[in-house]
Amino acid sequence: MRTLAIVVANPEVEVIGMLPADLQQITLYSAGVTTSAAEAEAAKALIKALTAQSAAPVYKAKGLDPAW
């Protein structure tokens, strides 16, 4: 099964609706910074950017549903 993000990226595919909630498979992504990270501040900044409310429209446009 393909994720919606992959399907939406295909210009030959038109998404006409979503599967019922009980048939959907949800993938949750997580992020973290290890204590030994060489660029810990850069990693924290990236995580902050990826989880900013302003990123939500980009995720939705690519077929992803922000969990926050």
N, C-alpha and C positions, 0 to 999 in steps of 0.2 A: 504494500500500500504506500502510496506517495503522500507526502505532506502537502497541505494546501499551499504553502510557500513555494514549493517546487512546481505545482500545477499552475499557480497564478503567473509564474515567470514564463510560461510557455504561451506565446502569442497566438497559437493555434487552438487554444483551449478557452472556452467560455464557461465560467462557473455560474451555474443558474440557481444554486442553493446549497445548503449545508446538510450533512447527514443529521438525523436526530441525535440528540445529546447522548443517548445510551449506546449509540453505535460509533461515536467518535473516539479516537485514541488521542489523548492529550500528551504532549511532550513538554516537560518543564525543564528549563535551562537554569543553571546556577553559575555563579562566578565567585571567585575568592582570590585572595592574595596570600601566598605562602610567607612564612617568616623569613625565608632565605631568598626572597625575590630580589633580583639585582636592580629592578626598576619598580619598587613597590609603589612609589608615588604616582608614577605613570599608570600602573595597573589600576590603582584606586581611581584615578581620573577617568580612565576608560570605563570602568564599571559605573561610575557616577553618570557619565554621558549616556551609556547604554540604558540606564534605568531612569533617566530624567523624563518627566511628563511630556516634555517637548519631543521626545523620540516616539511616543505612542502613534502619531499619525503615520510615521514611516513604517513602523511594524505592521500596522493595519493595512497599509497600501501593498505590503508584500505578503499578505495572507497570514500574518501572525497576530495573536491576541495577547497583548501585554497583561500579565497577571497582577499587576499592582493596582 
